[in-house]
Amino acid sequence: MTRQQSTRLSTRLPSTVLQLGAAMALAAAATSVHAQDTPASGEQASQWGLGLAASFDRKPYRGVGTDTTALPLVMFENRWVSVFGPGIDLKLPSAGPVSFRLRARYSGDGYEADDSSALTGMDKRKGGFWLGGAAIWRTGVADLSAELLGDASGNSKGNRFKLAVERRFASGAFDFTPRLAAIRLDEKYVDYYYGVKASEVQVNRSFYAGDATVNVEAGLRIGYALAPKQNIFLDVSATRLGSGIKDSPIVEKSNQSAVRIGYLYRF
């Protein structure tokens, strides 16, 4: 079995850091309900937690298998700051039910040429740091959010805009949070991560300049309280890729999926 066909245990820092941030965000959302849903009276007490998680991600590039990552979890939140791995939110004053945040994130998007034989001869596409803002509107029926981030690292020089809706349901020790999101990626982002430059053209790989596109993601997060301070979670998601990505000659799938499981202890 070739490397591209098998499931790989990722040891590269960008992939691990990205999965850390994603898994920690899931754990925090599943376990800090009181902090999110209860209005603060005075200064909100700090909360932090430690745990473990595993992530299974399948990217759409040709010949690239599933990335399997095991990692620690760290969570911290207080009245002013929310930290999930490589992501930091600075909390701004709210306007009624709408809260605002300045947001910094690290993204492990991209690939290396040796990830797949289909990528041989391609230049490395690097992840990067993203800066921007977000707004969250808690309607009482569902939580609506909007996020706009730009590539501060200068690798893709692109930006991405995300609209999402989710609703949490609780039943005994379980909680269930389905979500739906639309993510617009501008042409600079798509061209950098899915385009093919003239210098990368081969017989079986034509030139491709990416266009702006919209991905649609559906997911479900399930949490279970083992004890008052202990939680486990499972998160599954599937993303339907927009035509600007699907049409790329280095892409073979029209969707990508991810599964994350983990345990978190809150102090």
C-alpha positions in Angstrom: 0.0 0.0 0.0 1.4 3.4 -1.0 1.8 6.3 1.3 -0.9 8.2 -0.6 -3.4 5.3 -0.2 -2.9 4.7 3.5 -3.9 6.7 6.5 -1.0 8.8 7.7 -0.1 9.9 11.2 0.8 13.6 10.8 3.8 14.9 12.6 4.1 18.2 10.9 3.5 21.2 13.1 1.0 23.1 10.8 -1.4 20.1 10.6 -1.2 19.4 14.3 -1.7 23.0 15.3 -4.7 23.4 13.0 -6.4 20.3 14.4 -5.6 21.4 17.9 -7.5 24.7 17.4 -10.4 23.0 15.7 -10.8 20.2 18.3 -10.4 22.7 21.2 -13.1 24.9 19.8 -15.4 21.9 19.7 -14.6 20.9 23.2 -15.0 24.4 24.5 -18.4 24.8 22.8 -19.5 21.5 24.2 -18.4 22.1 27.7 -18.6 25.8 28.5 -22.3 26.2 28.0 -22.8 28.1 31.3 -20.2 30.7 30.4 -21.7 31.2 26.9 -25.4 31.2 27.8 -25.5 32.9 31.2 -25.1 36.7 31.3 -22.2 37.7 33.4 -22.8 39.7 36.5 -19.7 41.7 37.1 -16.4 40.1 36.1 -16.6 36.6 34.6 -14.4 34.1 36.3 -11.6 32.5 34.3 -12.1 29.0 33.1 -9.5 26.6 31.8 -9.2 22.9 31.0 -6.9 20.2 29.7 -7.6 17.0 27.7 -6.8 14.8 24.7 -8.3 14.5 21.2 -7.9 12.7 17.9 -8.7 14.1 14.5 -9.3 12.4 11.1 -9.3 14.7 8.1 -9.5 13.9 4.4 -8.5 16.7 2.0 -9.7 16.8 -1.6 -6.3 16.7 -3.3 -5.6 13.9 -5.7 -4.0 10.9 -4.1 -3.9 12.4 -0.6 -5.1 10.0 2.2 -6.6 10.7 5.6 -4.5 12.7 8.1 -4.8 11.2 11.6 -3.6 13.4 14.4 -3.5 12.8 18.2 -3.0 15.9 20.3 -3.4 17.5 23.7 -6.2 20.0 24.4 -5.9 23.3 26.3 -8.7 25.8 26.9 -8.8 29.2 28.6 -11.6 31.8 28.7 -12.4 34.9 30.8 -14.3 38.1 30.4 -11.9 39.6 27.9 -10.2 36.7 26.1 -11.0 33.3 24.7 -8.1 31.1 23.7 -8.5 27.8 21.8 -5.1 26.4 20.7 -3.7 28.6 17.9 -6.8 30.8 18.0 -7.3 33.9 20.1 -10.5 36.0 20.4 -10.5 39.4 22.0 -14.0 40.1 23.3 -15.5 43.5 22.4 -18.5 45.2 24.0 -21.8 43.5 23.0 -24.9 45.2 21.5 -27.8 43.4 23.1 -27.8 39.8 22.0 -25.0 40.4 19.5 -21.4 40.0 20.6 -18.3 41.1 18.7 -14.8 39.8 18.7 -11.4 40.5 17.1 -10.1 37.2 16.0 -6.7 35.6 15.2 -6.3 32.1 13.8 -3.7 29.8 12.4 -4.7 27.7 9.5 -2.9 24.6 8.3 -4.3 24.7 4.8 -2.1 23.6 1.9 0.2 20.7 1.1 3.7 19.6 0.2 4.7 18.1 -3.1 5.5 14.7 -1.5 2.0 14.3 0.0 0.9 12.6 -3.3 2.4 11.6 -6.6 -0.2 13.8 -8.3 1.4 16.8 -6.6 4.9 16.1 -7.7 6.4 19.2 -9.2 4.0 21.5 -7.4 5.4 24.2 -5.1 4.6 23.9 -1.4 1.5 25.7 -0.3 1.9 27.0 3.2 -0.7 27.6 6.0 -0.8 31.0 7.6 -2.1 33.4 10.2 -5.5 35.0 9.7 -6.8 38.1 11.3 -10.2 39.7 11.3 -13.4 39.9 13.2 -16.6 38.0 14.1 -20.1 38.7 15.3 -22.4 36.2 17.1 -26.1 36.7 17.5 -27.8 34.5 20.1 -31.5 34.7 19.0 -32.8 32.3 21.6 -33.8 29.9 18.8 -30.4 29.5 17.2 -26.9 31.1 17.2 -26.0 33.0 14.1 -22.4 34.0 13.4 -20.5 35.9 10.7 -16.7 35.9 10.4 -14.4 37.7 8.0 -10.6 36.9 8.1 -7.7 38.0 5.9 -4.4 36.2 5.4 -2.0 38.2 7.5 0.9 35.9 6.7 0.9 37.0 3.0 1.0 33.5 1.6 -2.3 33.5 -0.3 -3.1 37.2 0.3 -6.7 36.1 0.3 -9.7 36.4 2.5 -12.6 34.2 3.6 -16.1 35.0 4.8 -18.2 32.6 6.8 -21.9 32.6 7.7 -23.1 29.9 10.1 -26.1 28.8 12.1 -26.2 26.3 14.9 -28.6 25.1 17.6 -27.8 23.2 20.8 -30.2 20.6 22.2 -29.7 19.0 25.6 -31.0 15.7 26.8 -29.8 14.5 30.2 -26.0 14.2 30.1 -26.0 14.5 26.3 -26.0 17.6 24.2 -26.4 17.8 20.4 -25.4 20.8 18.2 -26.2 20.6 14.5 -24.7 23.3 12.3 -24.8 24.6 8.8 -22.3 27.1 7.3 -21.5 28.8 4.0 -17.8 29.8 3.4 -16.9 32.2 0.6 -13.2 32.0 -0.4 -11.9 34.7 -2.7 -10.0 34.1 -5.9 -6.6 34.7 -4.3 -7.2 32.0 -1.7 -8.5 29.5 -4.3 -5.8 30.3 -6.8 -3.0 29.8 -4.1 -4.3 26.5 -2.7 -5.9 24.9 -5.7 -4.4 26.7 -8.7 -1.7 25.4 -11.0 1.0 27.9 -12.1 2.6 27.8 -15.6 5.8 26.4 -14.0 3.8 23.5 -12.5 2.1 22.4 -15.7 2.7 18.8 -16.7 1.3 16.4 -19.3 -1.4 15.3 -16.9 -1.8 18.6 -15.1 -3.0 21.7 -17.0 -2.7 25.3 -16.0 -5.5 26.5 -13.6 -6.3 29.9 -12.2 -8.7 29.6 -9.4 -11.9 31.7 -9.1 -13.8 32.7 -5.9 -16.1 30.0 -4.7 -18.5 29.1 -1.9 -18.2 25.9 0.2 -21.2 24.6 2.2 -20.5 22.7 5.4 -22.9 20.6 7.5 -21.9 19.1 10.9 -23.0 17.6 14.2 -21.3 17.9 17.5 -22.3 15.5 20.3 -21.1 16.0 23.9 -21.5 13.8 26.9 -20.9 14.8 30.6 -19.0 12.0 32.3 -19.0 14.1 35.5 -19.6 17.8 36.4 -16.1 18.7 35.2 -15.4 16.0 32.7 -16.7 15.8 29.1 -16.2 13.8 26.0 -17.3 14.9 22.5 -17.6 13.6 18.9 -17.8 16.0 16.0 -18.5 15.0 12.4 -18.6 17.3 9.4 -18.9 17.2 5.6 -18.1 20.1 3.2 -19.4 20.4 -0.3 -16.7 22.2 -2.3 -17.6 25.0 -4.7 -16.9 24.8 -8.4 -13.8 27.0 -8.1 -12.1 24.2 -6.1 -13.7 21.1 -7.8 -12.6 22.2 -11.3 -8.9 22.3 -10.2 -6.8 19.5 -11.9 -5.2 18.7 -8.6 -8.6 18.0 -6.9 -10.3 14.6 -7.3 -13.2 14.9 -4.7 -16.2 17.2 -4.6 -16.3 17.1 -0.9 -14.1 16.7 2.2 -14.9 15.3 5.6 -13.6 15.4 9.2 -14.2 13.4 12.4 -12.9 14.6 15.8 -13.2 12.9 19.2 -11.9 14.1 22.5 -11.9 14.4 26.3 -11.7 17.6 28.3 -11.4 18.1 32.1 -12.3 21.6 33.3 -10.7 23.0 36.4 
